[in-house]
Amino acid sequence: MIRQSYDLTANALYITVTDRNIARTAEVDTGTLVDLDATGSIVGIEVIAPERCWPLAEILDRFDVAAEDAEQLRAYFRHPTQLAVPAHPALPVPVAV
C-alpha cells in the first residue's frame, strides 16, 4: 500500500511504494528522486517542492513498478496540472490573440 509523508521544514514529499531495501537512488529531475531496490523496482519517490509539476508519468514509464502501485499513484496524483502553482487571482490572465 502506498504511503505518503511530508516534511514541512524541507518542503519534501516522500511516497513509499514498498518496504523493500533501497539499493540505489536515481535523479529524474532537479528535486525528484526515485529510490530503487536491487532489481530496479521503485521503493519510493521523493519530491522536493511537490506543489510544482513533477514527472510522475516519466517515472512510471522509466522504472519498474507493480501495476496496482502505478494505478494508486495515478489515482493520488491524477492530473499533473493539479500540482502546478495556481495563477495569482490579482494578476491578469493572458488572452490568446
N, CA and C of each residue as an Amber inpcrd file, in Angstrom:
protein
   291
   0.8340000  -1.1850000   0.0000000   0.0000000   0.0000000   0.0000000
   0.8750000   1.2430000   0.0000000   0.5200000   2.2110000  -0.8010000
   1.2370000   3.4630000  -0.9320000   1.0280000   4.2930000   0.3390000
   2.1460000   4.8470000   0.8470000   2.0710000   5.7470000   1.9980000
   2.7940000   7.0330000   1.6380000   2.3410000   8.1330000   2.2200000
   2.9540000   9.4240000   1.9580000   3.3400000  10.0810000   3.2720000
   4.4580000  10.7950000   3.2350000   4.8390000  11.6200000   4.3790000
   5.3650000  12.9410000   3.8250000   5.1790000  13.9840000   4.6100000
   5.5730000  15.3170000   4.1580000   6.3970000  15.9870000   5.2360000
   7.5360000  16.5360000   4.8420000   8.4200000  17.2620000   5.7480000
   8.2150000  18.7540000   5.5020000   7.5690000  19.4400000   6.4530000
   7.2880000  20.8670000   6.3110000   8.5580000  21.7060000   6.2090000
   9.5500000  21.3470000   6.9940000  10.7900000  22.1210000   7.0150000
  11.5030000  22.0610000   5.6680000  11.5590000  20.8820000   5.0690000
  12.2620000  20.7000000   3.7910000  11.3500000  20.8940000   2.5860000
  10.0490000  21.0350000   2.8210000   9.0640000  21.0910000   1.7440000
   9.2600000  19.9060000   0.8080000   9.2720000  18.7130000   1.4140000
   9.5460000  17.4960000   0.6620000   8.4650000  16.4560000   0.9320000
   7.9950000  15.8500000  -0.1350000   7.0220000  14.7600000  -0.0700000
   7.7650000  13.4640000  -0.3330000   7.5280000  12.4440000   0.5050000
   8.0900000  11.1230000   0.2370000   6.9320000  10.1540000   0.1060000
   6.9430000   9.4350000  -1.0100000   5.9060000   8.4490000  -1.2870000
   6.5480000   7.0780000  -1.1800000   6.1320000   6.3010000  -0.1860000
   6.6460000   4.9520000  -0.0110000   5.7720000   4.0080000  -0.8240000
   6.4110000   3.2640000  -1.7330000   5.6870000   2.3230000  -2.5830000
   5.7700000   0.9200000  -1.9950000   6.9660000   0.5250000  -1.5290000
   7.1570000  -0.7910000  -0.8990000   8.0800000  -0.6380000   0.2970000
   8.1930000  -1.6890000   1.0830000   9.0910000  -1.6830000   2.2340000
  10.4120000  -2.3940000   1.9340000  10.6990000  -2.6420000   0.6540000
  11.9590000  -3.2960000   0.2950000  13.1360000  -2.3670000   0.5870000
  14.3260000  -2.9480000   0.6490000  15.5400000  -2.1660000   0.9110000
  15.9130000  -1.3510000  -0.3200000  16.4200000  -0.1610000  -0.0840000
  16.8680000   0.7160000  -1.1610000  18.2860000   0.3250000  -1.5480000
  18.4910000   0.0650000  -2.8490000  19.8170000  -0.2780000  -3.3540000
  20.4950000   0.9160000  -4.0080000  19.6990000   1.7800000  -4.6380000
  20.2610000   2.9670000  -5.2810000  19.1650000   4.0150000  -5.4590000
  19.5820000   5.2190000  -5.7670000  18.6610000   6.3260000  -5.9940000
  18.9540000   6.9310000  -7.3560000  17.8920000   7.1840000  -8.1280000
  18.0260000   7.8000000  -9.4490000  17.3950000   9.1860000  -9.4120000
  18.0780000  10.1550000 -10.0080000  17.5360000  11.5040000 -10.1130000
  16.7800000  11.6110000 -11.4350000  15.5040000  11.9730000 -11.3510000
  14.6800000  12.1180000 -12.5480000  14.7690000  13.5460000 -13.0610000
  14.6670000  14.5010000 -12.1610000  14.9070000  15.9040000 -12.4690000
  15.3680000  16.5690000 -11.1820000  15.7090000  17.8250000 -11.2590000
  16.1240000  18.5280000 -10.0560000  14.9470000  18.5490000  -9.0910000
  15.1010000  17.8630000  -7.9740000  14.0300000  17.8450000  -6.9850000
  13.1490000  16.6190000  -7.0240000  13.4180000  15.6660000  -7.9210000
  12.6460000  14.4190000  -7.9470000  13.6190000  13.2510000  -7.9680000
  13.5820000  12.4560000  -6.8960000  14.4650000  11.3070000  -6.7580000
  13.6260000  10.0460000  -6.6150000  14.1020000   8.9580000  -7.2030000
  13.4010000   7.6780000  -7.1200000  14.3350000   6.6720000  -6.4630000
  13.8980000   6.1010000  -5.3470000  14.6510000   5.0480000  -4.6720000
  14.2630000   3.7140000  -5.2930000  15.2910000   2.9040000  -5.6030000
  15.0750000   1.6240000  -6.2720000  15.6640000   0.4830000  -5.4460000
  15.0630000  -0.7020000  -5.5720000  15.6200000  -1.8760000  -4.9100000
  16.6800000  -2.5140000  -5.8210000  17.2110000  -3.6510000  -5.4310000
  18.2850000  -4.3090000  -6.1840000  17.8440000  -4.7640000  -7.5710000
  16.5450000  -4.9600000  -7.7720000  16.0510000  -5.3910000  -9.0850000
  15.6490000  -4.2170000  -9.9700000  15.7310000  -2.9880000  -9.4470000
  15.3510000  -1.8030000 -10.2170000  13.9060000  -1.3950000 -10.0540000
  13.1870000  -2.0010000  -9.1230000  11.7950000  -1.6400000  -8.8610000
  11.7320000  -0.4500000  -7.9050000  10.7030000   0.3510000  -8.0720000
  10.5430000   1.5430000  -7.2430000  10.2310000   1.1620000  -5.7960000
  11.0060000   1.7430000  -4.8830000  10.7590000   1.6070000  -3.4500000
  10.0380000   2.8580000  -2.9610000  10.4790000   4.0270000  -3.4450000
   9.8720000   5.2750000  -3.0180000  10.2370000   6.4190000  -3.9450000
   9.5030000   7.5020000  -3.8260000   9.7080000   8.6960000  -4.6400000
   9.7850000   9.8920000  -3.7050000  10.8440000  10.6920000  -3.8500000
  10.9730000  11.9230000  -3.0720000  10.8020000  13.0980000  -4.0140000
   9.9360000  14.0260000  -3.6240000   9.6720000  15.2050000  -4.4400000
   9.8960000  16.4420000  -3.5770000  10.9010000  17.2160000  -3.9490000
  11.1530000  18.4940000  -3.2850000  10.2440000  19.5230000  -3.9490000
   9.5850000  20.3460000  -3.1410000   8.6240000  21.3390000  -3.6380000
   7.5210000  20.6440000  -4.4430000   6.7420000  19.7840000  -3.7830000
   5.7350000  18.9970000  -4.5010000   4.5870000  19.8080000  -5.0860000
   4.5280000  21.1040000  -4.7960000   3.4810000  21.9330000  -5.3820000
   3.7470000  22.2030000  -6.8620000   4.9580000  21.9250000  -7.3090000
   5.3050000  22.1010000  -8.7270000   4.8550000  20.8620000  -9.5250000
   4.8480000  21.0000000 -10.8290000   4.6040000  19.8270000 -11.6730000
   5.8370000  18.9420000 -11.6080000   5.6420000  17.6880000 -11.2820000
   6.7630000  16.7550000 -11.2560000   6.4110000  15.5500000 -12.1170000
   7.4100000  14.8490000 -12.6510000   7.2220000  13.9040000 -13.7520000
   6.7660000  12.5000000 -13.3550000   5.5720000  12.3700000 -12.8260000
   5.0770000  11.0440000 -12.4510000   4.9920000  10.1200000 -13.6630000
   4.4780000  10.6060000 -14.7750000   4.3460000   9.7560000 -15.9730000
   5.7100000   9.2310000 -16.4080000   6.7110000  10.0830000 -16.3960000
   8.0660000   9.6440000 -16.7680000   8.5860000   8.5900000 -15.7980000
   8.3370000   8.7850000 -14.5160000   8.7760000   7.8250000 -13.5050000
   8.1360000   6.4610000 -13.7670000   6.8350000   6.4500000 -14.0150000
   6.1360000   5.1880000 -14.2340000   6.5600000   4.5150000 -15.5390000
   6.9430000   5.3160000 -16.5280000   7.4230000   4.7560000 -17.7940000
   8.8580000   4.2450000 -17.6850000   9.6590000   4.9380000 -16.9250000
  11.1010000   4.6590000 -16.8700000  11.4900000   3.5480000 -15.9160000
  10.7310000   3.3900000 -14.8250000  11.1140000   2.4460000 -13.7780000
  10.0530000   1.3620000 -13.5980000  10.5050000   0.2240000 -13.0620000
   9.6180000  -0.9020000 -12.8260000   8.7650000  -0.6360000 -11.5780000
   7.4630000  -0.7800000 -11.7510000   6.5250000  -0.6190000 -10.6340000
   5.3500000  -1.5430000 -10.8900000   4.8620000  -2.1770000  -9.8450000
   3.7120000  -3.0790000  -9.9810000   2.5190000  -2.3080000 -10.5250000
   1.7140000  -2.9690000 -11.3420000   0.5530000  -2.3280000 -11.9730000
  -0.3850000  -1.7210000 -10.9340000  -0.6250000  -2.4260000  -9.8460000
  -1.5430000  -1.8930000  -8.8170000  -0.9510000  -0.6590000  -8.1320000
   0.3780000  -0.6320000  -7.9520000   1.0230000   0.5470000  -7.3640000
   0.9570000   1.7340000  -8.3250000   1.1900000   1.4780000  -9.6130000
   1.0890000   2.5440000 -10.6160000  -0.3190000   3.1110000 -10.6520000
  -1.3050000   2.2390000 -10.5440000  -2.7090000   2.6820000 -10.5360000
  -2.9880000   3.5770000  -9.3350000  -2.4730000   3.1980000  -8.1660000
  -2.6680000   4.0210000  -6.9660000  -1.9620000   5.3650000  -7.0990000
  -0.7480000   5.3570000  -7.6340000  -0.0270000   6.6200000  -7.8110000
  -0.7820000   7.5410000  -8.7570000  -1.2990000   6.9940000  -9.8390000
  -2.0750000   7.8130000 -10.7730000  -3.3540000   8.3390000 -10.1150000
  -3.9370000   7.5550000  -9.2200000  -5.1540000   7.9950000  -8.5230000
  -4.8410000   9.1230000  -7.5420000  -3.7360000   9.0060000  -6.8160000
  -3.3510000  10.0510000  -5.8620000  -2.9540000  11.3370000  -6.5670000
  -2.2490000  11.2000000  -7.6830000  -1.7040000  12.3540000  -8.4020000
  -2.2750000  12.3470000  -9.8130000  -3.5800000  12.5120000  -9.8790000
  -4.3530000  12.3250000 -11.1000000  -3.9470000  13.2320000 -12.2480000
  -3.8760000  14.5190000 -12.0080000  -3.5990000  15.4680000 -13.0820000
  -2.3500000  16.2680000 -12.7370000  -1.3380000  16.2020000 -13.5810000
  -0.1200000  16.9600000 -13.2830000  -0.3950000  18.4440000 -13.0600000
  -1.4130000  18.9940000 -13.7190000  -1.6980000  20.4120000 -13.5370000
  -2.2000000  20.7170000 -12.1350000  -2.7020000  19.7200000 -11.4290000
  -3.1280000  19.9450000 -10.0460000  -1.9250000  20.2350000  -9.1620000
  -0.7460000  19.8070000  -9.6000000   0.4450000  20.0230000  -8.8090000
   1.1020000  21.3580000  -9.1220000   0.6220000  22.0450000 -10.1470000
   1.2000000  23.3350000 -10.5230000   0.7080000  24.4220000  -9.5760000
   1.5550000  25.4050000  -9.3720000   1.1600000  26.5400000  -8.5450000
   0.0750000  27.3080000  -9.2940000  -1.0690000  27.5430000  -8.6660000
  -2.1510000  28.2470000  -9.3660000  -1.7700000  29.6960000  -9.6580000
  -2.3770000  30.2360000 -10.6920000  -2.1450000  31.6340000 -11.0470000
  -2.7020000  32.5250000  -9.9420000  -2.0260000  33.6160000  -9.6850000
  -2.4800000  34.5560000  -8.6610000  -3.7170000  35.2860000  -9.1840000
  -4.8030000  35.3320000  -8.4010000  -6.0430000  35.9330000  -8.8890000
  -5.9430000  37.4280000  -9.1800000  -4.9580000  38.1150000  -8.5900000
  -4.8390000  39.5620000  -8.8180000  -4.0720000  39.8840000 -10.0980000
  -3.4340000  38.8830000 -10.6830000  -2.6760000  39.1160000 -11.9090000
  -3.5640000  38.8950000 -13.1260000  -3.3310000  39.6630000 -14.1790000
  -4.1570000  39.4850000 -15.3900000  -3.8990000  38.1260000 -16.0350000
  -4.9450000  37.5730000 -16.6000000  -4.8580000  36.3020000 -17.3030000
  -4.4820000  36.5930000 -18.7500000  -3.4560000  35.8910000 -19.3050000
  -3.0740000  36.1330000 -20.6880000  -4.2340000  35.7830000 -21.6230000
  -4.4160000  36.6090000 -22.6330000  -5.5050000  36.3990000 -23.6000000
  -4.8880000  36.0060000 -24.9210000  -5.3940000  34.9120000 -25.5140000
  -4.8970000  34.4800000 -26.8140000  -5.4130000  35.4320000 -27.8820000
  -4.5530000  35.7790000 -28.8170000  -4.9330000  36.7120000 -29.8760000
  -5.1970000  35.9580000 -31.1440000
